Amino acid sequence: MKKLIKPQRDLPLNDWDGKVSSVFFLPGCNFRCPFCQNSALVLHPETEKTIPFPKVKGLLERQKGWIDGVCITGGEPTVHNDLANLCSKLKKMDLLVKLDTNGTNPTMVKELIERSLVDYIALDIKAPLSEEKYSKATGINSKTLLTKVKETIETLLKSEIAYEFRTTVVPTLHQRDDIEEICRSIEGCRKYVVQKFRGENTIDPAFSELTPFSDDEIEVFVAAARTFLPNVATR
């Protein structure tokens, strides 16, 4: 991986519960979720500032003592064939590594787990696991990719690695019944997070005009999830 999207300079406290992390944004994605806030990163990665890994390494070395690890997000990190190499470099720096993924590359996820190259995985479940609803939420009509998402979900359910499943709830895309359907498909999971949508710089400009769900409406989704799962949080 010759270039990386420039890491976030401010140290976020909400990307990894209980950890302080630097965030790497990797370009490109195989989904086109209409509500995605990283539209330039997904559609026009060449317009984003990039930085070679040696400079990234220098920044991380200066942050030592302040951060616990690195959160690798995107875009979709697993579209990069050399992701394992990046994770290996970070682990050699004695940093914890968190991966944000859409779950469409189960082979790579398994490799990262088996080689102990990641410490935490957050898998975004975009919608109930039906072809129609997933296509609407991801902007891609692909039965093959949905099958891969299901495989990654099963991998995490059976794994010993720390993980969470999470869903960004979006007006026009999600209702209480959708959350219930998702939670039925992941019963037994360790953690499920309901995330609040923010309409900024979305791939489909119409979604930037949507009013996010209110806190009370979010609590309805959380209550629905807790009917099936014991560990539910909001973010």
VMD Tcl script that draws the C-alpha trace (Angstrom):
set ca {
  {0.00 0.00 0.00}
  {2.07 2.92 -1.30}
  {-0.22 5.66 -0.09}
  {-2.68 6.16 2.72}
  {-5.34 8.73 3.21}
  {-3.95 11.16 5.74}
  {-4.61 10.01 9.33}
  {-6.88 12.10 11.50}
  {-4.89 14.49 13.66}
  {-7.46 14.95 16.42}
  {-7.54 11.86 18.60}
  {-11.15 10.61 18.61}
  {-12.64 8.99 21.68}
  {-15.73 7.42 20.11}
  {-14.29 5.26 17.32}
  {-13.19 2.53 19.71}
  {-14.92 2.27 23.07}
  {-12.44 2.54 25.91}
  {-9.50 3.29 23.60}
  {-7.84 6.40 22.22}
  {-6.99 5.84 18.58}
  {-5.59 7.50 15.52}
  {-7.85 6.94 12.51}
  {-6.67 5.91 9.03}
  {-9.08 6.54 6.17}
  {-8.37 4.23 3.22}
  {-9.82 5.10 -0.20}
  {-12.26 3.18 -2.34}
  {-15.30 1.02 -1.60}
  {-17.33 -1.67 -3.33}
  {-20.61 -0.26 -1.94}
  {-22.35 2.97 -2.87}
  {-24.47 3.53 0.23}
  {-26.57 6.61 -0.53}
  {-26.19 7.89 3.05}
  {-22.39 7.49 3.18}
  {-20.67 10.63 4.51}
  {-17.33 9.92 2.87}
  {-18.50 10.50 -0.68}
  {-15.22 11.94 -1.97}
  {-13.23 9.11 -0.39}
  {-15.46 6.56 -2.12}
  {-16.16 8.23 -5.46}
  {-13.13 10.46 -6.01}
  {-10.26 9.25 -3.80}
  {-7.74 10.97 -6.08}
  {-8.99 14.34 -4.77}
  {-8.12 13.50 -1.16}
  {-4.79 14.30 0.47}
  {-2.56 11.27 0.87}
  {0.56 10.53 2.85}
  {3.20 7.77 2.47}
  {3.49 5.25 5.28}
  {6.94 6.43 6.51}
  {5.39 9.80 7.36}
  {2.41 8.06 8.94}
  {4.81 6.02 11.03}
  {6.56 9.18 12.20}
  {3.24 10.69 13.27}
  {2.30 7.55 15.19}
  {5.67 7.47 16.92}
  {5.09 11.04 18.11}
  {1.68 9.99 19.41}
  {3.07 7.07 21.44}
  {2.01 7.33 25.02}
  {-1.14 9.16 23.98}
  {-2.86 6.56 21.83}
  {-3.72 2.91 22.35}
  {-3.90 2.02 18.70}
  {-5.12 2.70 15.19}
  {-8.60 2.44 13.71}
  {-8.51 1.53 10.00}
  {-11.63 2.68 8.21}
  {-12.68 4.00 4.83}
  {-14.12 3.64 2.33}
  {-13.72 -0.10 2.70}
  {-10.25 -1.20 3.88}
  {-10.58 -4.80 2.69}
  {-10.63 -3.79 -0.99}
  {-6.85 -3.30 -0.59}
  {-4.96 -6.55 -1.11}
  {-2.04 -5.39 1.06}
  {-4.15 -4.54 4.11}
  {-2.53 -7.37 6.06}
  {0.89 -5.81 5.42}
  {-0.30 -2.48 6.82}
  {-1.73 -4.17 9.91}
  {1.52 -6.10 10.38}
  {3.52 -2.86 10.34}
  {1.24 -1.34 12.96}
  {1.42 -4.41 15.20}
  {5.23 -4.27 15.00}
  {4.92 -0.77 16.47}
  {3.11 -2.32 19.47}
  {-0.16 -0.67 18.50}
  {-3.60 -2.17 18.80}
  {-5.49 -2.35 15.50}
  {-9.22 -1.95 14.95}
  {-10.79 -2.67 11.56}
  {-14.03 -1.13 10.29}
  {-15.47 -3.24 7.48}
  {-18.61 -3.82 5.46}
  {-17.95 -7.55 5.59}
  {-17.60 -8.20 1.86}
  {-14.16 -9.83 2.08}
  {-14.52 -12.75 4.52}
  {-11.29 -14.34 3.30}
  {-9.26 -11.31 4.30}
  {-11.07 -10.94 7.62}
  {-10.29 -14.57 8.45}
  {-6.63 -14.06 7.53}
  {-6.33 -10.98 9.75}
  {-7.88 -12.86 12.67}
  {-5.81 -16.03 12.18}
  {-2.57 -14.03 11.96}
  {-3.52 -11.90 15.01}
  {-3.17 -8.73 12.96}
  {-6.32 -7.09 14.35}
  {-7.59 -6.71 17.89}
  {-11.13 -5.50 17.26}
  {-13.49 -5.63 14.29}
  {-16.55 -3.46 13.71}
  {-18.82 -4.83 10.98}
  {-21.47 -2.57 9.51}
  {-24.75 -4.36 8.85}
  {-26.45 -1.98 6.48}
  {-29.94 -3.47 6.50}
  {-31.81 -6.74 7.04}
  {-30.00 -9.52 5.20}
  {-32.36 -9.78 2.25}
  {-31.20 -9.01 -1.27}
  {-33.86 -6.34 -1.81}
  {-33.24 -4.39 1.39}
  {-29.46 -4.70 1.24}
  {-29.40 -3.48 -2.35}
  {-31.42 -0.41 -1.39}
  {-29.14 0.42 1.55}
  {-25.85 -0.20 -0.26}
  {-26.64 1.13 -3.73}
  {-25.33 -2.16 -5.18}
  {-27.47 -5.03 -6.38}
  {-25.19 -7.99 -5.68}
  {-26.28 -11.33 -4.28}
  {-22.63 -12.40 -4.21}
  {-21.56 -9.52 -1.95}
  {-24.48 -10.14 0.41}
  {-23.47 -13.80 0.66}
  {-19.97 -12.66 1.62}
  {-21.37 -10.31 4.28}
  {-23.28 -13.23 5.78}
  {-20.09 -15.32 5.78}
  {-18.18 -12.61 7.63}
  {-20.96 -12.32 10.19}
  {-20.78 -16.07 10.83}
  {-16.99 -15.86 11.11}
  {-17.23 -13.21 13.82}
  {-20.01 -15.00 15.69}
  {-17.74 -18.06 15.96}
  {-14.52 -16.13 16.62}
  {-12.82 -15.29 19.91}
  {-11.82 -11.84 18.67}
  {-13.48 -8.76 20.16}
  {-16.04 -7.36 17.74}
  {-19.25 -5.43 17.30}
  {-21.98 -5.33 14.72}
  {-23.49 -1.95 14.06}
  {-26.19 -0.32 11.97}
  {-26.50 3.33 11.01}
  {-30.23 4.00 11.11}
  {-31.38 6.29 8.31}
  {-34.80 7.83 7.68}
  {-36.43 6.33 4.54}
  {-34.28 3.18 4.90}
  {-34.88 1.84 8.41}
  {-37.87 1.16 10.62}
  {-38.23 -0.69 13.91}
  {-39.07 -3.92 12.08}
  {-35.80 -3.72 10.17}
  {-33.77 -3.57 13.38}
  {-35.69 -6.53 14.77}
  {-34.99 -8.49 11.59}
  {-31.27 -7.67 11.76}
  {-31.05 -8.68 15.41}
  {-32.77 -12.01 14.78}
  {-30.00 -12.80 12.29}
  {-27.18 -12.04 14.76}
  {-28.58 -13.51 17.99}
  {-25.74 -14.46 20.29}
  {-23.50 -11.60 19.17}
  {-21.35 -9.89 21.78}
  {-22.27 -6.30 20.99}
  {-24.63 -4.41 18.70}
  {-24.50 -0.66 18.18}
  {-27.25 1.57 16.81}
  {-25.60 4.55 15.13}
  {-27.27 7.86 14.42}
  {-27.17 9.02 10.82}
  {-25.79 12.47 10.02}
  {-26.65 13.98 6.67}
  {-23.36 15.53 5.53}
  {-21.62 15.15 2.16}
  {-23.63 12.03 1.34}
  {-23.16 10.04 -1.86}
  {-26.79 10.71 -2.75}
  {-27.22 14.46 -2.15}
  {-30.88 13.92 -1.27}
  {-29.80 12.18 1.93}
  {-27.98 15.32 3.08}
  {-31.39 16.97 3.28}
  {-32.88 14.33 5.59}
  {-33.55 15.10 9.24}
  {-31.85 12.43 11.39}
  {-33.89 10.38 13.80}
  {-34.46 12.10 17.13}
  {-32.97 10.72 20.35}
  {-36.41 9.36 21.28}
  {-36.67 7.60 17.92}
  {-33.20 6.14 18.38}
  {-34.31 4.75 21.73}
  {-37.14 2.94 19.96}
  {-34.57 1.18 17.78}
  {-32.46 0.36 20.83}
  {-35.46 -1.08 22.66}
  {-36.26 -3.23 19.64}
  {-32.68 -4.53 19.54}
  {-32.69 -5.33 23.26}
  {-35.62 -7.65 22.73}
  {-33.16 -10.01 21.03}
  {-29.68 -8.99 22.19}
  {-28.31 -8.33 25.71}
  {-25.54 -5.89 24.84}
  {-26.87 -2.95 22.82}
  {-25.37 0.54 22.70}
  {-25.82 3.77 20.78}
  {-23.24 5.95 19.11}
}
mol new
graphics top color blue
foreach p $ca { graphics top sphere $p radius 0.5 }
foreach p [lrange $ca 0 end-1] q [lrange $ca 1 end] { graphics top cylinder $p $q radius 0.2 }
display resetview
